């Protein structure tokens, strides 16, 4: 079966549907930008993938902040017209690349924070769940995985990541009913870490300030990356294998200059100044 690119996706080859910026030293912002609902296409995932690689290879970047353009949507999931136009073969490879992109987001040694500035549904929630930390704007929207109502399942990692966050029974209930829920409910279930008050502009400023705490010289970025690696990889290992991974990562940190700085600063009763080495 020939793979034919949907016209909706083809149109976006010449569009910038992912914007990047550096709003503060050490912070790399990825903005999903395909109004009105920031729905994603293959082109959005290709641009997101390129943005993540740029951030990963840049030693000046400590934190990746991913958010949506505008006030109403973080991301409303896949572009439905694109899915309707495409054949099953194309859709399969689209989902495969989306999975690979979000796995890269999840496994990159930089901390990834999702700022949920508006509705976060379907694939939008799947993107957010691949981040390490999720912070939502109060009363800005709802979230959920309603793909069952389209005759498909959450196919961008949703079944697996939601399961690991809320447990089997709750995950099955939420996905089989297709229920949309509030950010407050998401906070109670451990899907969202925090909820911030304020308008869209102040929310973005708060998100950037939140991310700055993880940058140099405030935090030892190598330690943050190793914590992420130990948790992300350890979650898929046996307990004993996870402890082994933890010890090896700790050994590498004991040899670092930042460990010497942190211990000396503690004993000297001063604030440490980390350098990332």
Number of C-alpha atoms within 10 A of each C-alpha: 7 7 12 12 15 19 12 18 20 14 10 15 14 9 12 14 23 23 16 19 12 14 14 14 13 23 24 27 24 23 22 28 23 22 14 13 24 27 24 24 25 24 21 24 21 17 20 24 20 14 20 24 15 13 23 20 10 12 10 15 21 28 27 26 25 23 23 29 23 19 19 20 26 33 32 23 25 20 18 13 13 19 17 11 16 19 16 13 12 18 20 13 13 19 15 13 17 25 20 16 22 23 15 16 23 20 19 19 20 25 26 27 23 25 26 34 29 27 29 30 26 27 26 28 25 26 26 27 21 25 21 18 17 22 22 28 24 20 17 21 21 20 24 24 28 22 21 15 13 9 7 9 18 19 17 26 22 26 17 14 16 24 15 12 15 16 12 13 9 14 19 15 11 17 22 15 13 18 15 19 15 16 28 17 14 19 16 12 14 14 22 21 15 17 18 17 13 14 14 17 11 13 22 17 13 16 22 21 14 13 21 20 13 19 23 18 17 14 20 25 25 21 20 19 18 20 16 20 21 20 14 15 14 18 13 10 13 10 11 10 14 17 14 14 19 18 13 13 17 16 11 13 18 12 11 16 14 23 20 14 16 18 12 14 14 11 8 10 9 10 13 20 15 20 16 20 13
